[in-house]
Amino acid sequence: MTYDLSFRATASTLDVAGIALSPSEAHGLLTGLVCAGHVDDEEVFSALGDPGDFPELGRYVDALRTQLTQGLAGGELDFAPLLPGEEQSAPQQSRALTQWCSGFIAGYYFRGENRRQGCSEAVGEALDDMAALADASGTVGEADLSELVEYLRVAVQLIYEETSDAV
């Protein structure tokens, strides 16, 4: 079965499942988990807040996880953070970007592990940048938002290639 993995479809799936995360934060969380090598269902559902018996969410998460893993493992920069489209205002897009970064950091450091040990300086800086973006409270303009999204695409690819147990 093919799943619609768009921002709107993700919002709907999370809402029906009772998951109190935004689509961007949930996507960031799953991306962080994948980069840290946490890809089994138990850990993913624990990180999402364990919605209980909701098989549709499980199938949806599997499809999203597969898309993430394939995009990152290919090394072709096919990855992109899940953010609302341009029909949303710049402040809404900025807020989603900070939520995505917050989710990524939470997923990457899930279970409190020190995932930075042995990482390159570039990976450490990328993680620091994402943590700073997660704490940002302002909004950015459209051009800056595009640059930040492109930076995140490259940073996540770098982190995945260097730290994922799947590589």
CORUR-V961608 format. One record per residue. N is the residue number from 1. RES is the residue in one letter. PHI is phi in radians with two decimals (999 if undefined). Layout:
((N	RES	PHI) (N	RES	PHI))
//
This chain:
((1	M	999) (2	T	-1.65) (3	Y	-1.93) (4	D	-1.40) (5	L	-1.78) (6	S	-1.25) (7	F	-1.01) (8	R	-1.10) (9	A	-1.14) (10	T	-1.12) (11	A	-1.03) (12	S	-1.13) (13	T	-1.08) (14	L	-1.11) (15	D	-1.11) (16	V	-1.09) (17	A	-1.40) (18	G	1.35) (19	I	-1.51) (20	A	-1.58) (21	L	-2.09) (22	S	-1.28) (23	P	-0.99) (24	S	-1.16) (25	E	-1.14) (26	A	-1.13) (27	H	-1.15) (28	G	-1.07) (29	L	-1.04) (30	L	-1.14) (31	T	-1.11) (32	G	-1.08) (33	L	-1.09) (34	V	-1.09) (35	C	-1.12) (36	A	-1.54) (37	G	1.51) (38	H	-1.61) (39	V	-2.09) (40	D	-1.42) (41	D	-1.01) (42	E	-1.02) (43	E	-1.20) (44	V	-1.08) (45	F	-1.21) (46	S	-1.10) (47	A	-1.16) (48	L	-1.32) (49	G	1.83) (50	D	0.68) (51	P	-1.28) (52	G	1.47) (53	D	-1.45) (54	F	-2.44) (55	P	-1.02) (56	E	-1.09) (57	L	-1.13) (58	G	-1.05) (59	R	-1.17) (60	Y	-1.13) (61	V	-1.10) (62	D	-1.03) (63	A	-1.12) (64	L	-1.18) (65	R	-1.10) (66	T	-1.09) (67	Q	-1.05) (68	L	-1.08) (69	T	-1.10) (70	Q	-1.13) (71	G	-1.12) (72	L	-1.39) (73	A	-1.18) (74	G	-1.22) (75	G	1.17) (76	E	-1.80) (77	L	1.00) (78	D	-1.42) (79	F	-1.40) (80	A	-2.58) (81	P	-1.15) (82	L	-1.44) (83	L	-2.25) (84	P	-1.13) (85	G	-1.27) (86	E	-1.16) (87	E	-1.22) (88	Q	-1.56) (89	S	-1.22) (90	A	-1.01) (91	P	-1.08) (92	Q	-1.18) (93	Q	-1.16) (94	S	-1.09) (95	R	-1.08) (96	A	-1.12) (97	L	-1.10) (98	T	-1.16) (99	Q	-1.14) (100	W	-1.07) (101	C	-1.09) (102	S	-1.06) (103	G	-1.11) (104	F	-1.05) (105	I	-1.07) (106	A	-1.09) (107	G	-1.21) (108	Y	-1.12) (109	Y	-1.72) (110	F	-0.97) (111	R	1.27) (112	G	1.23) (113	E	-1.25) (114	N	-1.54) (115	R	-1.38) (116	R	-1.48) (117	Q	-1.05) (118	G	1.45) (119	C	-1.40) (120	S	-1.21) (121	E	-1.06) (122	A	-1.10) (123	V	-1.17) (124	G	-1.02) (125	E	-1.15) (126	A	-1.10) (127	L	-1.12) (128	D	-1.09) (129	D	-1.08) (130	M	-1.14) (131	A	-1.11) (132	A	-1.14) (133	L	-1.14) (134	A	-1.11) (135	D	-1.63) (136	A	-1.16) (137	S	-2.01) (138	G	-1.55) (139	T	-1.98) (140	V	-2.09) (141	G	-1.29) (142	E	-1.05) (143	A	-1.16) (144	D	-1.12) (145	L	-1.08) (146	S	-1.08) (147	E	-1.15) (148	L	-1.16) (149	V	-1.10) (150	E	-1.11) (151	Y	-1.05) (152	L	-1.09) (153	R	-1.02) (154	V	-1.21) (155	A	-1.09) (156	V	-1.14) (157	Q	-1.06) (158	L	-1.07) (159	I	-1.07) (160	Y	-1.04) (161	E	-1.12) (162	E	-1.58) (163	T	-2.07) (164	S	-1.18) (165	D	-1.21) (166	A	-1.40) (167	V	-1.50))
//
